[in-house]
Amino acid sequence: MSSPPYKPDIAVVLVNLGTPEAPTPSAVRRYLREFLSDRRVVEAPRLVWWFVLNCIVLLTRPRRVAKLYASIWTPQGSPLAVHTRALADKVQAQLADPRIRVHAAMTYGEPALSSLLWRLETEGVNRVLVLPLYPQYSATTTGAVVDIVARYLLATRRAPDLRIVRDYCDRPAYLDAIADSIRAHAPLAADERLVFSFHGIPQSYADKGDPYPECCAATARGIADRLGGSAWEMTFQSRFGSQPWLQPYLDERLAALPKEGVKAVRVVCPGFAADCLETLEEVAEENREGFLHAGGERYAYVPALNDSPAHVALVSDLVREHAAGW
């Protein structure tokens, strides 16, 4: 009589933001509707925002954004989804622990974190470690993941043992991995300015207590310290709407640097675990054009850690640490 197949008793869920399922206006519209309907992302009064979202944003942005996605799409799909799946697979292999099964999930879009949590319950998994792939905590990102988990816990009658990794913005292995990736790209030249770019959030969110700016600063300082005396600065990108966001803005600084005598920059985005639209199109292409048009001469973008060996080792260590004792 054969024994039943072994069922892993620990699920590790690597959670990224999400992506449209295809570079088409309809797919982008579905994704943006879900993403921009989250109160964690947009805190505007609901009635006002419903009108803006459905009568303006979703009528005007999907076609333009779909073209941008099409410019970075790969035969395997969205880069963010491809890299996140590859990272999960490689972490699974690195852990080499039959008790643990590593999954990739998204806050918005597919594979949905909410659906995965219910599937794990039906499979009898009683221990779940949720690891948001956001090194710097923000209510807009990690907080949104916690909300999904909380809604699941409110609805289920079989809550699992559950742990959530809050952030890892100043973890030495993470800072080492980013610093090493900058060095591996090419030695920093004496005339080259290192520019850290983090995804922005509205200034009002920080004013209300979101610790994100402090997390970003800790990361930037930690990486810069590892690189020695290189000149560097910290900026924020991807603002949306008319209200003030965290400053300085990346595009404005890139336009100003040539006038200040800085003709060469290297941009790195430590807050992005995987390359995506905001890094591959906005930073690597759009902002490059802006810098060169303003008089810059050399522009380089350092890719995200993606599924690199250093990233796999970092995430594997986080899993071992936070799953200790299970």
N, C-alpha and C positions, 0 to 999 in steps of 0.2 A: 504494500500500500504506500503510494508516494505521499510525501508530506506536502502540505499546502505551501504555495510560494511565500517567501518572506516578505513581510510588509514593513517598510521603514517606519519608525515611530517618531522621527523628528523631521519636520518640514522646514526648510529654510527658504524664505521668499525674498528674492532680490527685487525691489520695486523701483521702477523708473517712472518718469512723468507720463509718457504716452506719445502716440503718434497716429496720424490717420492711417487707415488700412491701405490706401492707394493715393497716388498724387492726382486726385480728381477733385473738382469742386464739390461734388456731393459728399465724398468721403471727408474732405476737409471741413465741410459744413457740419457734419455729424460730430466730428471731433471737437471743433470749436464750441459747438453748443454745449456739449458736456463739460468741457474745460472751463469755459467762461461763465457757466451757470453756478459754479462752486462758490459759495460765500467766502471760502478761504482765499480765493483768488481775487474776487471782486467784491468789495464790501459796500458798494453803493446801495441806496434804498432799492428794494426789490422791484417795485412797480416801475420806477424810472429806468432801472437797468434792464428790465424785461423789454421795455420799448426800445431802448438803444440797441440791445443785443439782437432782437428779432427783426426790427425794422430798419436798422442801419448796418450793424457789423456783419450779420449773417447774409445780408444782401450784397454787400460790397467787397468783403475781404476774401471769401473762399476761392474765387477764380484767380485772383492775384497770388494768393498764398499757394494754391495748387501748382502754379507755374514754378514757384520757388522750390517746392518739394520735388517736382519733376527734375529740376536741375541737379539734385543730389541723390535721387533714387538709384538704387542698385538692383541688379537682377534678382537678388535675394530679398529685396524689400527696403523699407526705411532703414537708414544707417543706425538710428537709435535702437530699433528693434533687433536688428542683426547683431549689433555689438552686445546688447544686453543678453540675448539668448546665448551667444558664444561665451560670454563671461560666466553665466550660470552653468553651462556644460563643463567649462574648464575648472570651475571651483568644485563641482561635483567630483571630477577626476582627481583634483589635487587633494581633497579631503580623504578620498578612498576609505570612507566609513560606511559600512552597509546599513547603519542605523539612520543615515541622513539622506534625504532626497532634496536636491536644490531645484527651485522653480524660479522662473522669471515672470513678473507680472507688471501691470501698468496701473497707475492711478486713474487714468482716463484712456478709453479705447480698449483694445484687446492685446493680450489676454488680461481680462479685468481682475484686479485684486479681489473684489467682492465675490465674484464667481469662484475664484480659486479657493477662497476660505471655505465656502460651502462644499466644494468638491472634496477638500481635505477632510472635512467632517464626515462625509459619506464614506470615505475610504478608511475611517477609523483612526486617523492621525490625531494624537492627543497632545503633541508638543509642537508649537509653531514659533519659529524665530523670524520676525519681520525685519529686514534690513533695507531701509530706504537708501537708494544710491544718491543721497544728497549729503556731501561731506559737511556742509554748513547748515545748521538747523534754521528753518523759517516756518512760521505758521502756514505760509502759502504752499509749502511743499511737504515737509515731514508732517506738519500739522494736518494736512489733508489726508495723508496716509492713516494717521491715528484716527481721524474721523471715520474712515471706512471700516477700520477694525472695530471701533466702538459701536457702529451701527450693527455690525455682524454680531457682536457680543450681546447687544440688547435683544436681538431677534432669536438667537439660538438657545436651546435648552441644554446644550452639551458643550459649554465653553472649554476650550483646551487650556493647558498650561501655555502661557503666552509671554513672549519677550519682544521688545521693540528696541532697536538701536537708535538712540536719539541723534547722534552725529559723530563725526570723527575728524573735525576740522583741524585739530592740533595734534593728531596722532603722529608720532615720529615716522612710522613706516609710510604713512600717506604723504607727509611732507618730503620725505626722502624720494619717494617714487616720482613726484612731480619735479623736484629739483633734478633728478637723474634724467628725466625725459627732456628737460630743457637743455642740459649739457649734451645729451645724445643727439639732439637736433643739429647742433653745431656749437663750437666755442663762442661764448658771448664776446663780441668785439668791443673795444674800448669806447667806440662812439655809438654803441647800440643801447637804446633804452628798453628795459624790460617792462612790459605793461601787463598787469594782471587785470583781467576783465571778468566780473561776476555778473550773473543775471540780476537785474535790478528788481526792487519792489517799491511801491509808493512810499514816499517819505513819511506819510501819515501812519503807515503800519509800524514803522520803526519808532515813531513818536509815541505810539500806544504800548510799546514794550517789546516788539519783536527783536530778538537778540541777533538777527542775521548780520547787521553791519559789523558787530563785534567779532562774530565768527569769521567773516571774510577777512577782517583785518588780522586776526590771529593766523590765518592760513598764509596770507601774503607775507607777513613778517617772518613766519617760520621758514617759508621757502627762500625768501631773500637772504636770510641769515645763512642758509646752507650754500648759497652761491657767492658768498663773500662780499666784495665791494661793488658789485654791479649796481648801476643806477636803475631805479625802479619806481613805479607808481601804481596805485590801485584805482580802477575805474569800474563803472557799471554800465550794462548794455540792455537792449531789448525793451526799452520803456514803451508804454502803450497809453494813449489818452493824453489829456492836457494837464493833469495834476502833476506836481513835482514828484520825481522819483529820486532815489539815492543818487548822489553826485560824488565825484565828477562823472559826466557822461562820456563813454568811450569815444563816440563819433566826434564830439566836440574837442576832446583832448587830442585826437589824432589830427584834426584840422589845425590845431594850434601849435603842435610840437615843431613842425618845420619852421614856423616863424620864430620859435625860441632857439633855433639852431640844431634841433634834433632831426637828423635826416634818416636815421635807421631805427626801426623798432622791431621787437619780437613780442608777439601777443600770445598769452597763455590764459586759458579759461579753467582754473582749478575746480570750479563748482560743477562742471559738467563731467560726469563719470563716463559718458559715451558721446561721441560726436553726433551732431544732430543739425537741424535747420539753423539754429542760432549760432553754431560754431562754423559749420561748413559753408553756409551761404552768407550770413550776416558778417561774421568776423573774418573768415578767410577770403571772401570775395568782395562784398560791398564795402567794408571798412578799409580794405586794402586799396580799392579804387579811390576812396576819399582821401586817404593819406598821401598817395602818389599825386593826386590832383592838387593837393595843398602844397606840394613842393618836396614831399618826402622822396627818398631815393631807394631805400631797401625796406621791405616789409616781409615779415615771416610769421606764420601761425604755427604754434606747437600743438599737435593733435592731442586730443583727450587720451586718457589711459586706456580706454576701450577694453579689449580683452588681452592686453599685454601681460607677460609673465609677472611683472611687478604688481599689476592690479589684481591678478588672480591670487598672488601670495597675500596681498593686503586683505582682500575680502575673506580669504580662507582663514587668516588669523583672527579677523573679527568674528567669524562664525565660531571658531574654536573657543574664543574668549567668552562670548555671550551665551554659548550653549553648554558651558562648563557645568558639571554637576547633573546634567540630564543623562 
